[in-house]
Amino acid sequence: MSTTREATWQGASSTQPLGTWVDSLFDDAMERARTPSVDDTPRPTPKDLRKSAVRIKPTDFLNARRQPTTPADMTAARPQRVVHRPLLPKLPAEPSNYKVSELKLVRALCKSSFYEFVKEMWDVVVQEKPIWNWHVRYLCNEAQRMVEKVIAGEPKDYDEVVNISPGSTKSLIYSVFLPAWVWIRKPSLKFLGVSYAFTLAQELSKKCRDIVTSEKYQKCFPEIKLREDQNTKAFFQNTLGGIRYAAGLDGTVTGFHFHIIVIDDPLNPKQATSVADLKHANDWIKHTLSSRKVDRRITVTILVMQRLHQDDPTANFLKKKRVHHICLPAEETPDITPPSLRAKYVDGLMDPTRLDRTALAEAREEGEYHYAAQYLQTPVPESGGMFKVGKLIEAVPGKIVRRVRYWDKAGTLGGGAYTCGILMGMDEDGRYWILDVVRVQLDSYQRERLIRATAVEDGRPVKVGVEEEGGSGGIESAANTVRTLAGFRVKTYKVNKSDGSKARRADPFSAQVNGGNVYLLQGEDWIKELVEEMKYFPHSKYKDQVDACSGAFGMLFKKRIKIGGMNV
């Protein structure tokens, strides 16, 4: 970018101060920028502006003003008008000899448009050739729409969740370019960037600092200087009060409050399989970040991630009332949000250049669940997880020849896991029916009373199965339930509570579901939650219903079950 090259612009007033003219240009551009749209005509680049420059000779205007004396003179004297559609806001139509530097034009464009800023500063931190797919401009405009409210000190409209595939420039947009841009609009803003690991958050922060300290940025925005006494990769501050702070989910942000919070990839794929890591991420975001806002009415929170689990931070954010959701699967699916963006897909692909069919086929080789979660933004394969829930059939049963009730127990009142009892039957044609689901969160005393009451309601012909976990506590719990069910047909079954064991136990039952041999009692309220858990299993938030179904199926399928040293 040259600071000495200059251009003369048609329409600038010869009596208007240069600074006033550039300011009016910026004000008009800002008015248009407050309501960005994916369908806006692309904004001009400095290169476009140079091409559109027209030098007007003073003699052209002298000839235009000469008074003709005859019709022939009138025709000859009419000047040839230059047809030119201005790329910048319309300016006073007066002849001018003003020269506007490219530097001032770049400054005005970058301040008015976050998308233009990203394009102008791209090569500062990225060496690869940029691919300006439509989604880049859309995400930039949506980010600008949100932070304009923060810049103006106005109450926010909403927080935002963005689900998009890996390698889609999301981290560069939200964690690298955005904090550098907001400073040129309001230098005192405070920005927090969070990732699942501190090393990742620090690297993104470092790239942002590279932009702010670059020669190009400093030439355009010399007013933004970093303080020498607070200038590290993870935490730097400008001389006008603005800060950019990086933190991992295992770190601390105590003592700071922020205007803009960006949570960029709060989980990695390995953590998504851990119940403890999921809970830690959700709790940290909910309890720690919620108190780190300058003003709850104004501070915006942007969550950017690929979907990884049914109970990941996206799922928890979407439970809130004022959240704007952007979901851009790599392939066209019904989950595209907002739905109007479906028209932007080319041959069913969000980004036909970087995420073409070949690239997506390679990603799919890493596993169906991996592909469905990270690229299709739904943490379950298209064909279903372990259970193809589309094969389940709601109906009214005929003659049921055998019934059993199996209990998967928990002992927490009002939280944690559920106690679940599945009533399953087999009809005379060998089809399996789920007839009733009891699912509650109770303490051990209330749980035992419920199990007894349910057995009375089911009747003595219904055999009852109770899980027996390993260890003295599990054995004692199972024995207590057996005593509670005195007078009923009850058996205990030893189980391993690990997730892997749950999946192995569920495998025979899933074969019956996937084969279309499992039916649900039509019209029951419990069907929705049961099907939802099956859909995501074994990555579902809860597994108690599937576990109880597996136990009940095992009781019906096996005529003789070995318990301890006895065959029954």
TILUMNU-795372 format. One record per residue (C-alpha): residue number from 1; z, y, x. Coordinates in steps of 0.1 Angstrom, whole numbers, padded with zeros to 4 digits. Layout:
# residues N
n  z  y  x
NUM  Z  Y  X
...
***
This chain:
# residues 568
n  z  y  x
1  0000  0000  0000
2  -0011  0033  0016
3  0010  0064  0011
4  -0017  0088  0024
5  -0046  0077  0002
6  -0049  0100  -0027
7  -0069  0103  -0059
8  -0078  0131  -0083
9  -0074  0123  -0119
10  -0095  0136  -0148
11  -0073  0155  -0173
12  -0044  0167  -0151
13  -0036  0204  -0156
14  -0041  0227  -0127
15  -0011  0247  -0138
16  0012  0218  -0143
17  0036  0209  -0115
18  0029  0175  -0100
19  0064  0162  -0105
20  0064  0173  -0141
21  0030  0156  -0147
22  0043  0122  -0131
23  0075  0125  -0152
24  0055  0129  -0184
25  0034  0100  -0174
26  0065  0079  -0169
27  0081  0090  -0201
28  0051  0081  -0222
29  0048  0047  -0204
30  0085  0040  -0211
31  0080  0047  -0248
32  0054  0019  -0248
33  0075  -0004  -0227
34  0105  -0004  -0251
35  0086  -0027  -0274
36  0067  -0051  -0251
37  0046  -0079  -0267
38  0028  -0109  -0253
39  -0003  -0095  -0270
40  -0002  -0061  -0253
41  -0033  -0050  -0234
42  -0024  -0057  -0197
43  -0010  -0027  -0179
44  -0031  -0011  -0152
45  -0024  -0020  -0116
46  -0027  0006  -0088
47  -0060  -0010  -0079
48  -0072  -0004  -0115
49  -0061  0032  -0113
50  -0081  0038  -0081
51  -0112  0024  -0096
52  -0108  0046  -0127
53  -0105  0078  -0107
54  -0133  0104  -0113
55  -0138  0134  -0091
56  -0150  0164  -0111
57  -0169  0192  -0094
58  -0160  0228  -0104
59  -0197  0235  -0109
60  -0198  0210  -0137
61  -0174  0231  -0157
62  -0191  0264  -0147
63  -0224  0250  -0160
64  -0207  0237  -0191
65  -0195  0272  -0199
66  -0227  0291  -0192
67  -0239  0309  -0224
68  -0274  0296  -0234
69  -0300  0321  -0247
70  -0326  0298  -0262
71  -0326  0264  -0279
72  -0342  0249  -0248
73  -0316  0265  -0226
74  -0289  0252  -0249
75  -0302  0216  -0245
76  -0306  0219  -0208
77  -0272  0235  -0203
78  -0253  0207  -0221
79  -0234  0189  -0194
80  -0235  0151  -0191
81  -0201  0138  -0203
82  -0184  0111  -0183
83  -0174  0083  -0207
84  -0140  0072  -0194
85  -0112  0054  -0212
86  -0080  0064  -0194
87  -0057  0036  -0183
88  -0027  0060  -0181
89  -0012  0079  -0210
90  -0035  0107  -0223
91  -0030  0139  -0203
92  -0041  0176  -0210
93  -0079  0178  -0209
94  -0081  0206  -0182
95  -0100  0206  -0149
96  -0078  0198  -0120
97  -0077  0196  -0082
98  -0043  0179  -0082
99  -0040  0148  -0060
100  -0016  0121  -0071
101  -0004  0097  -0043
102  -0007  0059  -0048
103  0030  0057  -0040
104  0040  0078  -0070
105  0017  0058  -0093
106  0032  0025  -0081
107  0067  0039  -0086
108  0059  0050  -0121
109  0043  0017  -0131
110  0071  -0004  -0116
111  0097  0016  -0134
112  0080  0014  -0167
113  0072  -0024  -0166
114  0092  -0053  -0152
115  0061  -0074  -0152
116  0042  -0049  -0130
117  0073  -0048  -0107
118  0072  -0086  -0103
119  0035  -0085  -0095
120  0039  -0056  -0070
121  0069  -0071  -0052
122  0057  -0108  -0053
123  0045  -0111  -0017
124  0078  -0098  -0004
125  0096  -0131  -0010
126  0068  -0155  -0019
127  0040  -0165  0005
128  0021  -0187  -0020
129  -0007  -0171  -0040
130  0007  -0162  -0075
131  -0006  -0178  -0107
132  -0002  -0154  -0135
133  0000  -0178  -0164
134  0007  -0161  -0198
135  0044  -0173  -0198
136  0053  -0152  -0168
137  0044  -0120  -0186
138  0060  -0131  -0218
139  0093  -0139  -0200
140  0093  -0106  -0181
141  0087  -0087  -0213
142  0115  -0105  -0231
143  0139  -0099  -0202
144  0130  -0062  -0202
145  0135  -0061  -0240
146  0171  -0073  -0235
147  0181  -0051  -0206
148  0166  -0019  -0220
149  0196  -0020  -0243
150  0220  -0024  -0214
151  0203  0004  -0195
152  0207  0027  -0225
153  0243  0017  -0230
154  0235  0004  -0265
155  0250  -0027  -0282
156  0229  -0058  -0275
157  0209  -0076  -0301
158  0216  -0111  -0288
159  0221  -0133  -0258
160  0192  -0155  -0247
161  0185  -0192  -0238
162  0153  -0201  -0219
163  0143  -0238  -0216
164  0113  -0243  -0194
165  0100  -0269  -0169
166  0108  -0269  -0132
167  0083  -0249  -0110
168  0076  -0223  -0137
169  0089  -0192  -0117
170  0120  -0189  -0139
171  0145  -0185  -0111
172  0123  -0158  -0094
173  0120  -0139  -0126
174  0156  -0139  -0137
175  0177  -0143  -0105
176  0155  -0126  -0079
177  0133  -0099  -0093
178  0154  -0088  -0124
179  0184  -0075  -0106
180  0162  -0056  -0081
181  0143  -0040  -0110
182  0173  -0030  -0131
183  0186  -0009  -0102
184  0155  0013  -0101
185  0162  0021  -0138
186  0200  0023  -0136
187  0214  0019  -0101
188  0250  0014  -0112
189  0245  -0018  -0132
190  0264  -0049  -0121
191  0247  -0083  -0120
192  0261  -0118  -0118
193  0240  -0148  -0109
194  0255  -0183  -0114
195  0241  -0217  -0105
196  0255  -0252  -0104
197  0260  -0249  -0066
198  0270  -0219  -0046
199  0244  -0226  -0020
200  0216  -0223  -0046
201  0231  -0191  -0061
202  0235  -0176  -0026
203  0198  -0184  -0017
204  0186  -0167  -0049
205  0208  -0137  -0041
206  0195  -0135  -0006
207  0159  -0133  -0019
208  0169  -0105  -0042
209  0184  -0087  -0012
210  0152  -0092  0008
211  0133  -0073  -0019
212  0158  -0044  -0020
213  0157  -0040  0017
214  0119  -0045  0021
215  0097  -0017  0034
216  0077  -0016  0002
217  0107  -0013  -0021
218  0123  0013  0001
219  0092  0034  0002
220  0089  0033  -0036
221  0126  0037  -0044
222  0143  0053  -0014
223  0173  0062  -0035
224  0184  0026  -0036
225  0204  0019  -0004
226  0228  -0009  0003
227  0263  -0002  0015
228  0269  -0013  0051
229  0305  -0024  0043
230  0294  -0047  0015
231  0261  -0064  0024
232  0262  -0102  0025
233  0239  -0129  0011
234  0261  -0137  -0018
235  0275  -0102  -0026
236  0259  -0069  -0019
237  0264  -0034  -0033
238  0243  -0003  -0034
239  0256  0032  -0027
240  0254  0042  -0064
241  0279  0016  -0076
242  0256  -0013  -0085
243  0265  -0049  -0074
244  0247  -0082  -0072
245  0272  -0111  -0070
246  0265  -0149  -0066
247  0287  -0177  -0077
248  0287  -0215  -0082
249  0303  -0233  -0111
250  0331  -0243  -0087
251  0337  -0208  -0075
252  0356  -0177  -0088
253  0345  -0144  -0102
254  0380  -0130  -0108
255  0383  -0093  -0104
256  0347  -0085  -0113
257  0331  -0074  -0146
258  0293  -0074  -0151
259  0266  -0058  -0173
260  0241  -0086  -0169
261  0250  -0123  -0164
262  0223  -0148  -0156
263  0232  -0186  -0156
264  0203  -0202  -0137
265  0205  -0241  -0137
266  0242  -0247  -0144
267  0236  -0285  -0140
268  0216  -0307  -0118
269  0201  -0340  -0133
270  0228  -0361  -0116
271  0256  -0341  -0131
272  0242  -0344  -0165
273  0250  -0381  -0165
274  0287  -0374  -0158
275  0310  -0366  -0188
276  0334  -0348  -0165
277  0307  -0326  -0149
278  0293  -0317  -0184
279  0327  -0308  -0196
280  0334  -0287  -0165
281  0301  -0268  -0168
282  0306  -0261  -0205
283  0343  -0251  -0201
284  0336  -0228  -0171
285  0308  -0210  -0190
286  0329  -0207  -0221
287  0362  -0197  -0207
288  0356  -0181  -0173
289  0323  -0161  -0179
290  0333  -0149  -0213
291  0360  -0127  -0197
292  0338  -0113  -0170
293  0320  -0087  -0191
294  0321  -0049  -0187
295  0318  -0045  -0225
296  0314  -0075  -0248
297  0292  -0054  -0271
298  0267  -0045  -0243
299  0268  -0072  -0216
300  0240  -0097  -0220
301  0241  -0133  -0209
302  0209  -0152  -0201
303  0210  -0190  -0197
304  0179  -0204  -0180
305  0176  -0242  -0175
306  0158  -0274  -0183
307  0174  -0296  -0210
308  0194  -0324  -0194
309  0217  -0338  -0221
310  0225  -0337  -0258
311  0257  -0318  -0249
312  0244  -0296  -0221
313  0251  -0258  -0219
314  0220  -0251  -0240
315  0233  -0271  -0269
316  0266  -0252  -0267
317  0249  -0218  -0265
318  0227  -0225  -0295
319  0258  -0231  -0317
320  0265  -0193  -0314
321  0252  -0169  -0340
322  0234  -0143  -0320
323  0213  -0162  -0295
324  0175  -0158  -0290
325  0160  -0192  -0280
326  0128  -0195  -0260
327  0117  -0232  -0255
328  0085  -0238  -0236
329  0078  -0275  -0232
330  0051  -0284  -0206
331  0031  -0301  -0234
332  0026  -0289  -0269
333  0054  -0303  -0291
334  0071  -0292  -0324
335  0100  -0279  -0302
336  0080  -0248  -0290
337  0102  -0218  -0298
338  0092  -0192  -0311
339  0065  -0213  -0329
340  0040  -0185  -0325
341  0037  -0193  -0288
342  0020  -0225  -0296
343  -0013  -0205  -0298
344  -0009  -0197  -0261
345  -0011  -0233  -0250
346  -0044  -0244  -0235
347  -0056  -0279  -0243
348  -0020  -0287  -0253
349  -0005  -0275  -0220
350  0018  -0246  -0213
351  0005  -0240  -0178
352  -0029  -0258  -0173
353  -0030  -0249  -0136
354  0004  -0258  -0121
355  0014  -0283  -0147
356  -0019  -0300  -0155
357  -0023  -0336  -0167
358  -0022  -0350  -0132
359  0010  -0332  -0123
360  0027  -0342  -0155
361  0017  -0378  -0151
362  0033  -0378  -0117
363  0065  -0363  -0132
364  0065  -0390  -0159
365  0066  -0417  -0132
366  0102  -0406  -0124
367  0113  -0420  -0157
368  0108  -0413  -0194
369  0142  -0398  -0199
370  0138  -0375  -0169
371  0104  -0364  -0182
372  0115  -0359  -0218
373  0145  -0338  -0208
374  0131  -0316  -0180
375  0095  -0312  -0190
376  0095  -0316  -0228
377  0129  -0299  -0232
378  0143  -0327  -0254
379  0168  -0350  -0237
380  0154  -0382  -0252
381  0120  -0398  -0247
382  0093  -0393  -0273
383  0095  -0429  -0282
384  0132  -0427  -0286
385  0160  -0436  -0261
386  0175  -0470  -0261
387  0172  -0470  -0299
388  0139  -0462  -0317
389  0156  -0446  -0346
390  0124  -0443  -0365
391  0127  -0480  -0371
392  0159  -0477  -0391
393  0154  -0481  -0428
394  0175  -0467  -0457
395  0177  -0489  -0487
396  0200  -0507  -0512
397  0209  -0542  -0501
398  0205  -0574  -0520
399  0229  -0603  -0516
400  0251  -0599  -0485
401  0263  -0633  -0472
402  0286  -0621  -0444
403  0306  -0589  -0437
404  0326  -0578  -0407
405  0344  -0546  -0397
406  0346  -0537  -0360
407  0369  -0510  -0346
408  0362  -0489  -0315
409  0396  -0472  -0310
410  0407  -0438  -0296
411  0441  -0422  -0298
412  0437  -0384  -0297
413  0446  -0362  -0326
414  0419  -0335  -0334
415  0400  -0338  -0302
416  0385  -0361  -0275
417  0369  -0394  -0286
418  0367  -0408  -0321
419  0381  -0439  -0336
420  0352  -0456  -0354
421  0351  -0486  -0377
422  0317  -0500  -0386
423  0313  -0523  -0417
424  0282  -0544  -0411
425  0267  -0572  -0432
426  0239  -0598  -0430
427  0218  -0606  -0460
428  0204  -0640  -0470
429  0171  -0631  -0452
430  0188  -0625  -0418
431  0186  -0587  -0420
432  0215  -0566  -0407
433  0230  -0538  -0429
434  0253  -0509  -0418
435  0273  -0505  -0450
436  0300  -0481  -0440
437  0312  -0459  -0411
438  0348  -0447  -0408
439  0350  -0421  -0380
440  0381  -0400  -0373
441  0402  -0383  -0346
442  0438  -0394  -0351
443  0469  -0402  -0331
444  0478  -0439  -0326
445  0503  -0440  -0355
446  0478  -0425  -0380
447  0450  -0446  -0366
448  0469  -0479  -0372
449  0477  -0469  -0408
450  0440  -0461  -0414
451  0429  -0494  -0400
452  0453  -0512  -0423
453  0442  -0492  -0454
454  0405  -0498  -0446
455  0411  -0536  -0443
456  0428  -0536  -0477
457  0398  -0517  -0492
458  0373  -0541  -0476
459  0391  -0572  -0488
460  0404  -0603  -0471
461  0369  -0620  -0468
462  0359  -0593  -0443
463  0366  -0604  -0408
464  0380  -0576  -0385
465  0372  -0572  -0349
466  0392  -0550  -0325
467  0383  -0541  -0290
468  0407  -0549  -0262
469  0404  -0527  -0231
470  0415  -0538  -0197
471  0450  -0532  -0183
472  0484  -0535  -0199
473  0478  -0505  -0222
474  0446  -0519  -0237
475  0462  -0553  -0243
476  0493  -0537  -0259
477  0471  -0515  -0281
478  0450  -0545  -0293
479  0482  -0565  -0300
480  0496  -0536  -0321
481  0465  -0536  -0342
482  0467  -0574  -0347
483  0503  -0570  -0360
484  0492  -0541  -0382
485  0465  -0564  -0398
486  0489  -0593  -0405
487  0475  -0613  -0434
488  0439  -0605  -0425
489  0413  -0624  -0404
490  0413  -0604  -0372
491  0401  -0611  -0336
492  0403  -0591  -0304
493  0374  -0587  -0280
494  0378  -0577  -0243
495  0355  -0549  -0233
496  0347  -0528  -0202
497  0347  -0491  -0212
498  0322  -0479  -0186
499  0290  -0463  -0198
500  0270  -0490  -0181
501  0289  -0517  -0199
502  0284  -0499  -0232
503  0246  -0499  -0227
504  0246  -0536  -0218
505  0266  -0544  -0249
506  0243  -0523  -0270
507  0211  -0540  -0257
508  0211  -0570  -0282
509  0218  -0547  -0311
510  0191  -0522  -0300
511  0165  -0551  -0300
512  0173  -0556  -0337
513  0170  -0518  -0345
514  0137  -0515  -0325
515  0124  -0546  -0343
516  0130  -0530  -0377
517  0156  -0555  -0387
518  0185  -0530  -0392
519  0191  -0512  -0425
520  0213  -0483  -0436
521  0230  -0481  -0470
522  0209  -0454  -0487
523  0224  -0420  -0495
524  0255  -0421  -0473
525  0269  -0389  -0456
526  0275  -0407  -0423
527  0239  -0416  -0417
528  0229  -0383  -0400
529  0256  -0384  -0372
530  0251  -0421  -0367
531  0213  -0417  -0362
532  0218  -0387  -0340
533  0241  -0407  -0317
534  0217  -0436  -0315
535  0188  -0412  -0308
536  0204  -0400  -0275
537  0223  -0431  -0265
538  0232  -0438  -0237
539  0231  -0401  -0228
540  0247  -0391  -0261
541  0278  -0369  -0262
542  0297  -0396  -0280
543  0292  -0434  -0280
544  0318  -0447  -0303
545  0295  -0455  -0333
546  0270  -0473  -0311
547  0298  -0492  -0294
548  0313  -0503  -0328
549  0278  -0513  -0341
550  0273  -0534  -0310
551  0307  -0551  -0316
552  0300  -0557  -0353
553  0265  -0571  -0345
554  0280  -0595  -0319
555  0305  -0608  -0345
556  0277  -0615  -0370
557  0252  -0630  -0345
558  0275  -0653  -0327
559  0288  -0682  -0348
560  0313  -0692  -0322
561  0330  -0667  -0300
562  0351  -0676  -0270
563  0384  -0656  -0269
564  0406  -0665  -0239
565  0406  -0703  -0238
566  0398  -0709  -0275
567  0366  -0713  -0293
568  0368  -0699  -0329
***
